[in-house]
Amino acid sequence: QVPPARCALFDPAFSAREAAALRALGLCLLPENEEGKHDVEGAATLFYMVHCGKALYNNLLWRNWSPAALSQLVIIGNSFRGIEERLLSRILERDYSYIAKVLKGVEEVALPSHPRYLDTFNDTSVHWFPLDKLQELSPEVWDFVEEPMYQDCEDLEIIRKGEGAPAKS
C-alpha cells in the first residue's frame, strides 16, 4: 500500500474546498501546474490520467524521455492505440511526437468496460514501458528531446500554466 503522503495530485480545476479535502486526507497536492511534465526521478510511479488531453501524456513522456525513466512509469489513461487510430498520422507525429515515437515500446491492456458506463470509460488502458522493448527502438528515437510547444495544435486539450481553470457552475 502506498502511503497517502506519497500520492501527489494536481488538477487545475480543483476548487479550494476540494484541495483542502484532499490535503485533509493526507494527500500531497503539487504546488503548480506542471502541464503533465512530471519527472519520475528514477522511482516507480503510477499516473492515473483518465480522460486527460493528449498533450498531458505527450508532456509526461517528454519529461521522462529515456528508456531508464520510461520503464519506471505506468499510466492508467486514454488508450495510446486509440489515439493513434483516431488521429491522422501527420497530426500525431507533429503535435504529439512522443506518443507517436513510443508506440512500439509500450505495452497496453484495455480495462474492461462497465456495462452501465459504456460511453464514459470505454477507452481506458493500462500502459507500461518494458525496458527491453524500449531498448529495441532505434537510437534516433532518443536523440530528439525538444520540449513540445503545440503552436500549430488546433484542439489543445490542456490547461496551460498560468491559465485558469474553466469556471464551474
Secondary structure as GFF3:
##gff-version 3
##sequence-region A 1 169
A	DSSP	three_ten_helix	4	6	.	.	.	ID=ss1
A	DSSP	beta_strand	8	9	.	.	.	ID=ss2
A	DSSP	alpha_helix	16	24	.	.	.	ID=ss3
A	DSSP	beta_strand	28	29	.	.	.	ID=ss4
A	DSSP	beta_strand	45	49	.	.	.	ID=ss5
A	DSSP	alpha_helix	54	63	.	.	.	ID=ss6
A	DSSP	alpha_helix	67	70	.	.	.	ID=ss7
A	DSSP	beta_strand	73	78	.	.	.	ID=ss8
A	DSSP	alpha_helix	80	86	.	.	.	ID=ss9
A	DSSP	alpha_helix	89	95	.	.	.	ID=ss10
A	DSSP	alpha_helix	97	102	.	.	.	ID=ss11
A	DSSP	three_ten_helix	103	105	.	.	.	ID=ss12
A	DSSP	beta_strand	107	110	.	.	.	ID=ss13
A	DSSP	three_ten_helix	115	117	.	.	.	ID=ss14
A	DSSP	beta_strand	124	128	.	.	.	ID=ss15
A	DSSP	alpha_helix	131	136	.	.	.	ID=ss16
A	DSSP	alpha_helix	139	143	.	.	.	ID=ss17
###
